Amino acid sequence: MIAAMNDRTRPARLEPVTHGRVWRLAGPIILSNSTVPLLGAVDTAVVGHLPAAYYLGAVAVGAMIFTIIYWAFGFLRMGTTGFTAQAFGADDGDEVRANLGRALLLAVVFGLAAILLQDVISAIAFSLIDASADVERLAREYLAIRIWGAPAALANFALMGWFIGIRNTRAVLILQIATNGINIALTLLFVIGFGWGVPGVALGTLIAEYGGVAIGLALVPSNLNAVGGRFRWARIVLLERLRRLLAVNFDIFVRTMCVLMAFAIFKARGAAAGDEILAANAVLLNFVSFLAFGLDGFAFAVEALVGGAVGARDRQALRQAVRMTTLWALICALAYAAVYAGAGYLLINLLTGLPDVRALAATYQWWIIAMPLIAVWGYQLDGIFIGATRSADMRNMMLLSFGVFLAALYAFEPLLGNHGLWLAMTAFMTARAVTLATRYPALERSVG
């Protein structure tokens, strides 16, 4: 069977880690990430031409609620990648299949729970959001429609994690482009063609999420043929494996909540400093988001390669994967820093036309220039530890890093104002890398 496999799907222990292989894994992720801002731009442009500003505000609020919800369930992607990559590296086709089954099972369970708890979610969300009556009314409509897509959205996380785990990032690219393409087409049809407004945006996203699941499932059979093995229900629901999966997923959930809280506190403190500081920080946070488009590609690549090395118990392959992906991630980070230094003010001007906000953003721009060279290490180490499913280390080190963020915030913001706020965020990014780096030697020793 192994001899008949193509180069992409051979067991990890037989694959040399080369520059070409790193790019074959990272490239499709970088391309698929580029479709995300396009979707956001279309939604903004379409709804932004409706007769009142509250339509745009409603979509922004509704989308923000789902971003938080789905970020919280990001463990379905990350945990699935790690376990699948390890089974793939061990050439255990039955377990590769079982990981897909478990992930999809959890996605459906959590998605149905979200639907059943939609009133609770709505009540909590809108108790925390101070929006106008018109914005809240339409945002509630948006939430009431889109929540029915939760099982599909979470299933897409599971499918993406599984495809990355078996090193087929091209399937992730197809899935993302198809889902976002359907979403864009339906948004244009429902809002501009049918005049359905905000509900049309929500319905377009709902249908696109189920369309994405259908496309993802259609891609699965050919990959199953390549990895071999058989589906065994008893193995999918094996209590020991489910318990371990839930434990890892809970650790990743805690880690993700710390990241969300750090950014939420950052935004809240910026808002407390005034509208112009809030707007300037919002502009600059777009640069942090842009950074993820490139660095995620190499972080996802190292997840798959490290997971395969751990599954194959090959310490040398682990070292090669870490060195090669980190080299390219660092080159990518240097490129981002150079662009932000050379064209940062131009990009700021493209993102806002307000002179005062432009001037303020330029004042704090040098934090963004430094960010790629600081954040790259945390991205890479996250990928390494996800691939190795060392989730307890990720949880503990992120809790420690969040503590560093809070300490820096309360120490420096009163003295330095918004510079202190950015210093606290930089300290958070630094702590994420330093704390995980202290745990890396033990991870490496555990392999082989």
TANORNOR-V843732 format. One record per residue. N is the residue number from 1. RES is the residue in one small letter. SS is DSSP state (alpha for helix, beta for strand, coil for the rest). BURIAL is b if it has 9 or more other C-alpha atoms within 8 Angstrom, else e. D_LAST is the distance of its C-alpha to the last C-alpha in Angstrom with 2 decimals. Layout:
n;res;ss;burial;d_last
N;RES;SS;BURIAL;D_LAST
N;RES;SS;BURIAL;D_LAST
This chain:
n;res;ss;burial;d_last
1;m;coil;e;24.81
2;i;coil;e;22.00
3;a;coil;e;24.47
4;a;coil;e;26.99
5;m;coil;b;25.01
6;n;coil;e;26.07
7;d;coil;e;23.92
8;r;coil;e;23.55
9;t;coil;b;22.16
10;r;coil;b;19.88
11;p;coil;b;16.34
12;a;alpha;b;14.16
13;r;alpha;b;11.97
14;l;alpha;e;15.43
15;e;coil;e;16.72
16;p;coil;e;17.00
17;v;coil;b;17.23
18;t;coil;e;20.85
19;h;alpha;e;23.66
20;g;alpha;e;25.39
21;r;alpha;e;22.58
22;v;alpha;b;22.35
23;w;alpha;e;26.11
24;r;alpha;b;26.21
25;l;alpha;b;24.15
26;a;alpha;b;25.90
27;g;alpha;b;29.40
28;p;alpha;b;30.32
29;i;alpha;b;29.26
30;i;alpha;b;31.46
31;l;alpha;b;34.28
32;s;alpha;b;34.04
33;n;alpha;b;34.14
34;s;alpha;b;37.34
35;t;alpha;b;39.13
36;v;alpha;b;38.87
37;p;alpha;e;41.47
38;l;alpha;e;43.67
39;l;alpha;b;43.89
40;g;alpha;e;44.73
41;a;alpha;e;47.35
42;v;alpha;b;49.01
43;d;alpha;b;49.19
44;t;alpha;b;50.68
45;a;alpha;e;53.14
46;v;alpha;b;54.34
47;v;alpha;b;54.78
48;g;alpha;b;56.03
49;h;coil;e;59.07
50;l;coil;b;60.15
51;p;coil;e;63.34
52;a;coil;e;61.94
53;a;alpha;e;59.07
54;y;alpha;e;58.02
55;y;alpha;b;56.64
56;l;alpha;b;54.06
57;g;alpha;b;53.40
58;a;alpha;b;52.85
59;v;alpha;b;50.23
60;a;alpha;e;48.49
61;v;alpha;b;48.46
62;g;alpha;b;47.40
63;a;alpha;e;44.57
64;m;alpha;e;43.40
65;i;alpha;b;43.29
66;f;alpha;e;41.11
67;t;alpha;e;38.82
68;i;alpha;b;38.20
69;i;alpha;e;37.80
70;y;alpha;b;35.34
71;w;alpha;e;33.35
72;a;alpha;b;32.98
73;f;coil;b;31.47
74;g;coil;b;29.11
75;f;alpha;b;26.21
76;l;alpha;b;27.01
77;r;alpha;b;25.89
78;m;alpha;b;22.92
79;g;alpha;b;21.45
80;t;alpha;b;22.01
81;t;alpha;b;20.23
82;g;alpha;b;16.95
83;f;alpha;b;16.93
84;t;alpha;b;18.28
85;a;alpha;b;15.85
86;q;alpha;b;12.86
87;a;alpha;b;15.01
88;f;alpha;b;15.99
89;g;alpha;b;12.58
90;a;coil;b;12.09
91;d;coil;b;15.64
92;d;coil;b;17.14
93;g;alpha;b;20.65
94;d;alpha;b;22.15
95;e;alpha;b;19.90
96;v;alpha;b;20.49
97;r;alpha;b;24.15
98;a;alpha;b;23.97
99;n;alpha;b;22.60
100;l;alpha;b;25.65
101;g;alpha;b;27.93
102;r;alpha;b;26.80
103;a;alpha;b;27.10
104;l;alpha;b;30.53
105;l;alpha;e;31.64
106;l;alpha;b;30.91
107;a;alpha;b;32.57
108;v;alpha;b;35.70
109;v;alpha;b;35.85
110;f;alpha;b;35.54
111;g;alpha;b;37.88
112;l;alpha;b;40.51
113;a;alpha;e;40.25
114;a;alpha;b;41.03
115;i;alpha;b;44.05
116;l;alpha;e;45.29
117;l;coil;e;44.91
118;q;alpha;b;46.44
119;d;alpha;e;49.49
120;v;alpha;e;47.41
121;i;alpha;b;45.31
122;s;alpha;b;48.55
123;a;alpha;e;50.23
124;i;alpha;e;47.41
125;a;alpha;b;46.97
126;f;alpha;b;50.67
127;s;alpha;e;51.24
128;l;alpha;e;48.95
129;i;coil;e;50.37
130;d;coil;e;53.84
131;a;coil;e;55.12
132;s;coil;e;58.64
133;a;alpha;e;60.08
134;d;alpha;e;59.94
135;v;alpha;b;56.32
136;e;alpha;b;55.25
137;r;alpha;b;57.27
138;l;alpha;b;55.74
139;a;alpha;b;52.20
140;r;alpha;b;52.58
141;e;alpha;b;53.65
142;y;alpha;b;50.63
143;l;alpha;b;48.28
144;a;alpha;b;50.15
145;i;alpha;b;49.64
146;r;alpha;b;46.14
147;i;alpha;b;44.58
148;w;alpha;b;45.00
149;g;alpha;b;42.33
150;a;alpha;b;39.64
151;p;alpha;b;38.02
152;a;alpha;b;37.91
153;a;alpha;b;36.64
154;l;alpha;b;33.74
155;a;alpha;b;33.04
156;n;alpha;b;32.86
157;f;alpha;b;30.14
158;a;alpha;b;28.17
159;l;alpha;b;28.81
160;m;alpha;b;27.84
161;g;alpha;b;24.52
162;w;alpha;b;23.84
163;f;alpha;b;24.98
164;i;alpha;b;22.78
165;g;alpha;b;19.73
166;i;coil;b;20.57
167;r;coil;b;21.36
168;n;coil;b;25.09
169;t;alpha;b;26.53
170;r;alpha;b;29.78
171;a;alpha;b;30.38
172;v;alpha;b;30.13
173;l;alpha;b;32.70
174;i;alpha;b;34.99
175;l;alpha;b;34.72
176;q;alpha;b;35.54
177;i;alpha;b;38.33
178;a;alpha;b;39.89
179;t;alpha;b;39.81
180;n;alpha;b;41.20
181;g;alpha;e;43.66
182;i;alpha;b;45.04
183;n;alpha;b;45.29
184;i;alpha;b;47.23
185;a;alpha;e;49.56
186;l;alpha;b;50.35
187;t;alpha;b;50.91
188;l;alpha;b;53.43
189;l;alpha;b;55.08
190;f;alpha;b;55.31
191;v;alpha;b;56.31
192;i;alpha;b;58.41
193;g;alpha;e;59.52
194;f;coil;e;60.14
195;g;coil;e;60.61
196;w;coil;b;58.36
197;g;alpha;b;57.22
198;v;alpha;b;54.33
199;p;alpha;b;53.94
200;g;alpha;b;53.58
201;v;alpha;b;50.63
202;a;alpha;b;48.92
203;l;alpha;b;49.76
204;g;alpha;b;48.44
205;t;alpha;b;45.07
206;l;alpha;b;45.04
207;i;alpha;b;45.76
208;a;alpha;b;43.25
209;e;alpha;b;40.45
210;y;alpha;b;41.27
211;g;alpha;b;41.73
212;g;alpha;b;38.24
213;v;alpha;b;36.81
214;a;alpha;e;38.86
215;i;alpha;b;37.60
216;g;alpha;b;33.95
217;l;alpha;b;34.33
218;a;alpha;e;36.09
219;l;alpha;b;33.09
220;v;alpha;e;30.71
221;p;alpha;e;31.88
222;s;alpha;e;31.10
223;n;alpha;b;27.52
224;l;alpha;b;27.25
225;n;alpha;e;28.54
226;a;alpha;b;25.81
227;v;alpha;b;22.80
228;g;coil;b;24.46
229;g;coil;b;24.30
230;r;coil;e;27.10
231;f;coil;e;28.18
232;r;coil;e;28.34
233;w;alpha;e;30.25
234;a;alpha;e;29.03
235;r;alpha;e;25.42
236;i;alpha;b;26.48
237;v;coil;b;28.24
238;l;coil;e;25.82
239;l;alpha;e;26.47
240;e;alpha;e;22.99
241;r;alpha;b;21.62
242;l;alpha;b;24.76
243;r;alpha;e;24.48
244;r;alpha;e;20.97
245;l;alpha;b;22.19
246;l;alpha;e;25.30
247;a;alpha;e;23.56
248;v;alpha;b;21.40
249;n;alpha;b;24.56
250;f;alpha;b;26.62
251;d;alpha;b;24.41
252;i;alpha;b;24.69
253;f;alpha;b;28.41
254;v;alpha;b;28.94
255;r;alpha;b;27.23
256;t;alpha;b;29.45
257;m;alpha;b;32.52
258;c;alpha;b;32.07
259;v;alpha;b;32.07
260;l;alpha;b;35.13
261;m;alpha;e;36.93
262;a;alpha;b;36.41
263;f;alpha;e;37.96
264;a;alpha;e;40.64
265;i;alpha;e;41.65
266;f;alpha;b;41.70
267;k;alpha;b;44.04
268;a;alpha;e;46.16
269;r;alpha;b;46.71
270;g;alpha;b;47.66
271;a;alpha;b;50.12
272;a;alpha;e;51.63
273;a;coil;b;52.34
274;g;coil;e;54.55
275;d;alpha;e;54.61
276;e;alpha;b;54.30
277;i;alpha;b;51.20
278;l;alpha;b;49.70
279;a;alpha;b;50.52
280;a;alpha;b;49.22
281;n;alpha;b;45.88
282;a;alpha;b;45.68
283;v;alpha;b;46.25
284;l;alpha;b;43.55
285;l;alpha;e;41.00
286;n;alpha;e;41.37
287;f;alpha;b;39.81
288;v;alpha;b;36.74
289;s;alpha;e;36.63
290;f;alpha;e;37.06
291;l;alpha;b;34.10
292;a;alpha;e;31.83
293;f;alpha;b;32.91
294;g;alpha;b;31.12
295;l;alpha;b;28.18
296;d;alpha;b;27.22
297;g;alpha;b;26.63
298;f;alpha;b;23.82
299;a;alpha;b;22.44
300;f;alpha;b;22.37
301;a;alpha;b;20.81
302;v;alpha;b;17.86
303;e;alpha;b;17.54
304;a;alpha;b;17.25
305;l;alpha;b;14.99
306;v;alpha;b;12.47
307;g;alpha;b;12.74
308;g;alpha;b;12.18
309;a;alpha;b;9.02
310;v;alpha;b;7.67
311;g;alpha;b;9.35
312;a;coil;b;8.10
313;r;coil;b;4.29
314;d;coil;b;5.53
315;r;alpha;b;5.63
316;q;alpha;e;8.98
317;a;alpha;b;10.29
318;l;alpha;b;9.82
319;r;alpha;e;11.80
320;q;alpha;b;14.24
321;a;alpha;b;14.92
322;v;alpha;b;15.64
323;r;alpha;e;17.79
324;m;alpha;b;19.74
325;t;alpha;b;20.57
326;t;alpha;b;21.49
327;l;alpha;e;23.73
328;w;alpha;b;25.63
329;a;alpha;b;25.84
330;l;alpha;b;27.35
331;i;alpha;e;29.78
332;c;alpha;b;30.75
333;a;alpha;b;31.33
334;l;alpha;b;33.49
335;a;alpha;e;35.48
336;y;alpha;b;36.12
337;a;alpha;b;37.24
338;a;alpha;b;39.56
339;v;alpha;b;41.08
340;y;alpha;b;41.59
341;a;alpha;b;43.23
342;g;alpha;e;45.42
343;a;alpha;e;46.33
344;g;alpha;b;45.61
345;y;alpha;e;49.28
346;l;alpha;e;50.05
347;l;alpha;e;47.35
348;i;alpha;b;48.77
349;n;alpha;b;52.19
350;l;alpha;e;50.93
351;l;alpha;e;49.52
352;t;coil;b;52.67
353;g;coil;e;56.32
354;l;coil;e;57.28
355;p;alpha;e;58.26
356;d;alpha;e;57.47
357;v;alpha;b;54.02
358;r;alpha;b;53.34
359;a;alpha;e;54.41
360;l;alpha;b;52.30
361;a;alpha;b;49.17
362;a;alpha;b;49.74
363;t;alpha;e;50.00
364;y;coil;b;46.48
365;q;alpha;b;45.06
366;w;alpha;b;43.28
367;w;alpha;b;40.82
368;i;alpha;b;39.81
369;i;alpha;b;39.55
370;a;alpha;b;37.02
371;m;alpha;b;35.07
372;p;alpha;b;32.93
373;l;alpha;b;31.58
374;i;alpha;b;30.77
375;a;alpha;b;29.55
376;v;alpha;b;27.17
377;w;alpha;b;24.48
378;g;alpha;b;24.68
379;y;alpha;b;24.55
380;q;alpha;b;21.39
381;l;alpha;b;19.58
382;d;alpha;b;20.86
383;g;alpha;b;19.38
384;i;alpha;b;15.89
385;f;alpha;b;16.05
386;i;alpha;b;17.76
387;g;alpha;b;15.15
388;a;coil;b;12.48
389;t;coil;b;15.36
390;r;coil;b;15.38
391;s;alpha;b;19.10
392;a;alpha;e;20.14
393;d;alpha;b;19.27
394;m;alpha;b;21.20
395;r;alpha;b;24.08
396;n;alpha;e;24.40
397;m;alpha;b;24.20
398;m;alpha;b;26.66
399;l;alpha;b;29.03
400;l;alpha;b;28.99
401;s;alpha;b;29.64
402;f;alpha;b;32.46
403;g;alpha;e;33.95
404;v;alpha;b;33.91
405;f;alpha;b;35.69
406;l;alpha;b;38.36
407;a;alpha;e;38.94
408;a;alpha;b;39.34
409;l;alpha;b;41.58
410;y;alpha;e;43.94
411;a;alpha;e;43.97
412;f;alpha;b;44.62
413;e;alpha;b;46.37
414;p;alpha;e;49.57
415;l;alpha;e;49.73
416;l;alpha;b;48.69
417;g;coil;b;49.47
418;n;alpha;b;47.53
419;h;alpha;b;45.85
420;g;alpha;b;44.50
421;l;alpha;b;43.24
422;w;alpha;b;41.35
423;l;alpha;b;40.06
424;a;alpha;b;38.67
425;m;alpha;b;36.89
426;t;alpha;b;35.48
427;a;alpha;b;34.33
428;f;alpha;b;32.59
429;m;alpha;b;30.71
430;t;alpha;b;29.81
431;a;alpha;b;28.66
432;r;alpha;b;26.37
433;a;alpha;b;24.51
434;v;alpha;e;24.71
435;t;alpha;b;23.61
436;l;alpha;b;20.48
437;a;alpha;b;19.69
438;t;alpha;e;19.73
439;r;alpha;b;16.91
440;y;alpha;e;14.66
441;p;alpha;e;13.19
442;a;alpha;e;12.04
443;l;alpha;b;10.51
444;e;alpha;b;8.60
445;r;alpha;e;7.56
446;s;alpha;e;6.47
447;v;coil;b;3.77
448;g;coil;e;0.00
